[in-house]
């Protein structure tokens, strides 16, 4: 687990920036203070950018979200360190958000459309000693019904509208957080209840990468 521990000085600077960006949930900040993005950066020479509020490239032409976007997504879930909470993450990517969620929930179920990212993610979680994350290769926009119901579901990328059927995989008091594209430089974080009702809408003034439908057939 030592590989996961963040540099305390650089982490403190990042947390100050996150607070200025509106990420104030103490549990989310504590997780982001502990878990360093460096452990999820593979591209040579980019480790120095791990503590900057910047998107970073990962394999399969994907990107790691800015820490501020990640913080807002986690904050919108409203998790209260419920050790038995079951969370579905749509879009595993580098595994950074899954590692943060693993600090806040009992078990994280992640669905990744790229087989390479799913396979490398399982190896990374094992190497880092994170045992409460399960990863499936598939179309996350259809959820993972076999593992539901979930106390929370979050999408790690933007979509044009709330995917149909995901809310049905929520537990009775669960919450679905969906980044909905609202323009070239704005995303709305939409919170949906298990009945499909919109419970909140929070503007995030930054671009987020799009989530695509389907399971990738090549990578």
Residue pairs with C-beta under 8 A, 6 or more apart in sequence:
1 128
1 129
3 39
3 127
3 128
4 34
4 35
4 36
4 39
4 99
4 128
4 129
5 34
5 36
6 33
6 34
6 35
6 36
6 38
6 51
7 36
7 38
7 51
10 51
11 32
11 33
11 36
11 51
12 33
13 51
14 32
14 51
14 52
14 53
14 67
15 29
15 32
15 33
17 53
17 68
18 29
18 32
18 53
18 67
18 68
18 71
19 29
21 53
21 68
21 71
21 72
22 72
23 29
23 32
23 68
23 71
23 72
23 75
24 75
25 71
25 74
25 75
27 79
27 80
27 81
27 104
28 71
28 74
28 75
28 100
28 104
29 71
30 103
31 74
31 100
31 103
31 104
32 67
32 70
32 71
32 100
34 103
35 96
35 99
35 100
35 103
36 50
36 51
37 50
37 51
37 56
37 64
37 67
37 96
38 47
38 50
38 51
39 99
39 124
39 128
40 50
40 58
40 64
40 94
40 95
40 96
40 99
40 124
41 47
41 49
41 50
41 56
41 64
41 94
42 58
42 59
42 94
43 56
43 57
43 58
46 56
46 57
49 56
50 56
53 66
53 67
53 68
54 66
55 63
55 64
55 65
55 66
55 209
56 63
56 64
56 94
57 63
57 64
58 64
58 93
58 94
58 117
59 114
59 116
59 117
59 120
59 219
60 114
60 116
60 117
60 216
60 219
62 93
62 114
62 117
62 209
63 93
63 209
64 93
64 94
64 96
65 73
65 93
65 96
65 97
65 156
65 157
65 208
65 209
66 206
68 206
69 179
69 187
69 204
69 206
69 208
70 96
70 97
70 100
72 189
72 202
72 204
73 97
73 154
73 156
73 177
73 179
73 189
74 97
74 100
74 101
74 104
74 154
76 154
76 175
76 177
76 189
76 191
76 200
76 202
77 87
77 104
77 152
77 154
77 175
77 177
78 152
78 175
79 85
79 87
79 101
79 104
79 105
79 152
81 104
82 105
82 106
82 151
83 105
83 106
84 106
85 104
85 105
85 106
85 107
85 151
85 152
86 105
86 106
86 107
86 109
86 147
86 148
86 149
86 150
86 151
86 152
86 171
87 101
87 104
87 105
87 107
87 108
87 109
87 150
87 151
87 152
87 153
87 154
88 108
88 109
88 110
88 111
88 143
88 144
88 147
88 148
88 150
88 152
88 153
88 154
88 169
89 97
89 98
89 101
89 108
89 109
89 110
89 111
89 140
89 153
89 154
89 156
90 110
90 111
90 140
90 141
90 143
90 153
90 154
90 155
90 156
90 157
90 166
90 211
91 110
91 111
91 112
91 113
91 140
91 155
91 156
91 157
91 211
92 98
92 110
92 111
92 112
92 117
92 118
92 121
92 135
92 156
93 112
93 117
93 156
94 117
94 121
95 121
95 124
95 125
95 133
97 154
97 156
98 108
98 110
98 121
98 125
98 130
98 133
98 135
99 125
99 128
99 130
99 133
101 108
101 133
101 154
102 108
102 130
102 132
102 133
105 132
105 151
105 152
106 132
107 132
107 133
107 134
108 132
108 133
108 134
109 133
109 134
109 136
109 144
109 147
109 150
110 121
110 133
110 134
110 135
110 136
110 140
111 135
111 136
111 137
111 138
111 139
111 140
111 143
111 144
112 118
112 121
112 135
112 136
112 137
112 138
112 140
113 137
113 138
113 139
113 140
113 212
113 214
113 215
113 216
114 137
114 216
114 219
115 137
115 215
115 216
115 219
116 219
117 219
118 135
118 136
118 137
119 137
121 135
122 135
125 131
125 133
125 135
134 147
136 144
137 215
138 144
138 215
139 213
139 214
139 215
140 155
140 211
141 155
141 159
141 163
141 166
141 211
141 213
142 163
142 165
143 153
143 165
143 166
143 169
144 169
145 169
148 169
148 170
148 171
149 169
149 170
149 171
149 172
149 174
150 169
150 170
150 171
150 174
151 170
151 171
151 173
151 174
151 175
152 170
152 174
152 175
152 176
152 177
153 166
153 169
153 170
153 174
153 175
153 176
153 177
154 176
154 177
155 163
155 177
155 178
155 179
155 211
156 211
157 179
157 208
157 209
157 210
157 211
158 179
158 180
158 181
158 187
158 208
158 209
158 210
158 211
159 178
159 179
159 180
159 181
159 210
159 211
160 180
160 181
161 180
162 176
162 178
162 180
162 190
162 192
163 178
166 176
166 178
166 192
167 176
167 192
167 193
167 194
167 195
167 196
168 194
168 196
170 176
170 193
170 194
171 194
172 194
173 194
174 193
174 194
175 191
175 192
175 193
175 199
176 191
176 192
176 193
177 189
177 190
177 191
177 192
178 189
178 190
178 192
179 187
179 188
179 189
179 190
179 204
179 208
180 187
180 188
180 189
180 190
181 187
181 208
181 210
182 188
182 203
184 207
185 205
185 206
185 207
186 203
186 204
186 205
186 206
186 207
187 203
187 204
187 206
187 207
187 208
188 201
188 202
188 203
188 204
189 200
189 201
189 202
189 203
189 204
190 198
190 200
190 201
191 198
191 199
191 200
191 201
191 202
192 198
192 199
193 199
